[in-house]
């Protein structure tokens, strides 16, 4: 079991602090003292192999909340289970947990009272079953996890007001909209006519949306892991209207000879995407008539593949700067912390947030 909270935690006033994820594209982990209990929001690993989960982050914790099933938010869950802590997440996110979790299911949209605190959840527009958290502590705490408001695949629910906003800023000060990203991809597809293209993806993330876009260009095939995730997604309420257009593609088995291949894993370090990269490299095809398109954060492993026979073209699954600003202003937040990016101090030169920048200090709620 985890250690009891120290006297430092036992204050009458709730507070929050970022344990990991501020100043780096690293594991997500937030600590919150409610006035009665110590909570942990997200327990990530990576995405780089050099960024493990630190089990001491769980010291004194009473329960854990997980926003979605991507490794940099859920990868430390085995430590949570070993510590015997309750885990609060949606049913879809729970599917990715190791066995033995003390599970407390939360709705994708709605309110749950946990030890006297109202926790509101809403769909985050980023991952199947993924949610943001709003805690009714003080004048409100909003933790976005990862989020996007530009997806044609995942739905997004606006959160209620909060004085403190801990927001996904994975794209830092980049303000290129998804419409431009789609245009850039279309140009690249036209330039690669006649080549076979692999898109490594997280199955519960951009797999479905990329497949939808590629269907307008030619023959698309999803590997079994992605096909299963997308098929399950179509049975849930997490998706936006365009998602149903992908249903016919799910009736076809994986075809490694298709023009466009959408496969697990996102950095081509395992799964079908890694197998295809190995085959293409062994057969002398990589970088010639077979190209790997990375569309999200690239680890060192992915960067090596890209140098040998790949390209990077971002497909927005996190908020550009204007959406970060819009979120903080809609929340009415007085303080905000830009998470999951390096150099958050750069936000000091951006006045449009209309709120105080939080870097490392513990925040009273």
C-alpha positions, 0 to 999 in steps of 0.5 A, a space after each residue: 500500500 502507499 504511504 500515508 500523507 505527510 503533515 505537509 499534505 494535511 492542510 485545510 486548503 486544497 492544492 495542486 502541483 505538477 509532478 511530471 509533464 511541465 517543461 518536457 514532453 514527458 510522463 503526465 502526472 499531477 498531484 492534488 490535495 483535496 483537503 481530505 485525500 491525496 489524488 494523482 491525475 495520470 500516471 504516464 511513461 515516456 514517450 521517450 524510453 529515457 522517461 520512466 514512471 517514478 513510483 515515489 510519485 504515488 507516495 501518500 496517494 489515496 486514489 488515481 485518475 487516468 484520462 486516457 490509454 496512451 502510454 504517456 498517461 497510463 504507462 505507470 498503471 502497474 505501479 498503481 495496481 501494485 500499490 493497491 490504489 483505486 483507479 478511476 477512468 472510463 470503461 474504454 481506458 480500463 481495457 488498457 489496464 493491467 489485471 488486478 485494478 481496483 476499478 471505479 468507472 467514470 462516464 465519458 460525459 457527466 459528474 461523479 462525486 468522489 469522497 465529497 468532491 464533484 468530478 466532471 468528465 467530458 470527451 477530450 477529442 483525442 482518444 477513444 474513451 479519453 476524457 478531461 477532468 474538472 475538480 470542484 475544488 476551490 474555484 475549480 481545477 481543470 486538467 485537460 490530459 491531451 485534447 483536441 477540438 479539431 477532430 472529425 473523428 473524436 467528439 469534444 465536450 466544453 468544460 465548465 469554468 475553472 480558476 486553474 487550468 492545467 492544459 495540454 500544450 504539446 505543440 507549444 507556440 505552434 498555431 498551424 490549424 488542422 486544415 493546413 495539416 490536411 492540405 500539406 498531407 494531400 500535397 505529400 500524397 500527390 508527390 508520393 504517387 505510386 509508392 506504398 505508404 505506412 502510417 504508424 498510429 496509436 489504434 485508439 488515437 488518430 488511426 480512424 481519422 487518418 484512415 478516413 482522410 486516406 480513403 479519398 486517395 486510394 486503397 487503405 488497409 488497417 492492421 488487426 489492432 487498429 481495425 479492432 479499435 476502430 470497430 469498437 469505437 463505432 459502437 461507442 458515443 465517443 465519435 463525431 459524425 464523420 466516423 460512420 463513413 469508415 464502417 465499410 473499411 472494417 469489413 476487409 482483412 488487413 492487406 499488406 499490399 494496399 497503397 496506404 497502411 494504417 498500423 500500430 504502433 505510433 513510433 514503429 517500434 513494435 506491432 505491425 508497423 515495425 514488422 513492415 519497416 523490417 520487411 521493407 528494409 530487408 528487401 531494399 524498399 524502405 525509402 524507395 517505393 515504400 515510405 513511412 509517414 510519421 504524424 505525431 511525436 517521434 521518439 529516437 527510434 522513429 527518428 532513425 526510421 525517418 532518416 532511412 526512409 520516412 517523413 514527418 507530417 504532423 496531423 493535429 491531435 493536440 491543440 494549436 496555440 489559438 485553441 490553448 488560448 481559447 480554452 484558458 479564456 473560456 474557462 475564465 482561468 486566472 492561472 494556467 500551466 502549459 504541459 507536455 512541452 519544453 520551454 514553457 517559460 516561452 509563454 511569458 511572451 504571449 499575453 493573449 491568455 489573460 492569465 498568470 503563467 504557472 511554472 513550478 510552484 504548488 497552486 492553492 485552489 
